[in-house]
Amino acid sequence: ERLVLKGACDGATWNAHEVKASDGGFISCWVTGLPENADRANIGVYLGEKKLRVEYVSEPDAKGMRQINAALPVDAAKGQQACRVECAGVSTEAWLLSVV
């Protein structure tokens, strides 16, 4: 299987370049290639090496893309961070976000 992270952004402002951790915000990601049984329990969203709590996983759209929302901890490391999604031992490429 191959997972592709099509995009990631701040889940409140939809800013594709920076996410705000101080507000207890979240990251929204769009991924293709997830298995049919993918859900909050078996999907991992990582910011750097820190695993985030997955809050929401949508059903696939017509192109097989699914939205995943993950909560940002208020103490998330600031600066440029790599975001990636993992499921069943398969990981996407990293998507760079600036955490403020």
HELIX and SHEET records of a PDB file:
SHEET    1   A 7 VAL A   4  ASP A  10  0                                        
SHEET    2   A 7 PHE A  26  THR A  32 -1                                        
SHEET    3   A 7 ARG A  66  ALA A  71 -1                                        
SHEET    4   A 7 LYS A  50  VAL A  57 -1                                        
SHEET    5   A 7 ILE A  43  LEU A  47 -1                                        
SHEET    6   A 7 GLY A  79  CYS A  87 -1                                        
SHEET    7   A 7 VAL A  90  SER A  91 -1                                        
SHEET    1   B 8 VAL A   4  ASP A  10  0                                        
SHEET    2   B 8 PHE A  26  THR A  32 -1                                        
SHEET    3   B 8 ARG A  66  ALA A  71 -1                                        
SHEET    4   B 8 LYS A  50  VAL A  57 -1                                        
SHEET    5   B 8 ILE A  43  LEU A  47 -1                                        
SHEET    6   B 8 GLY A  79  CYS A  87 -1                                        
SHEET    7   B 8 TRP A  95  VAL A  99 -1                                        
SHEET    8   B 8 GLU A  18  VAL A  19  1                                        
END                                                                             
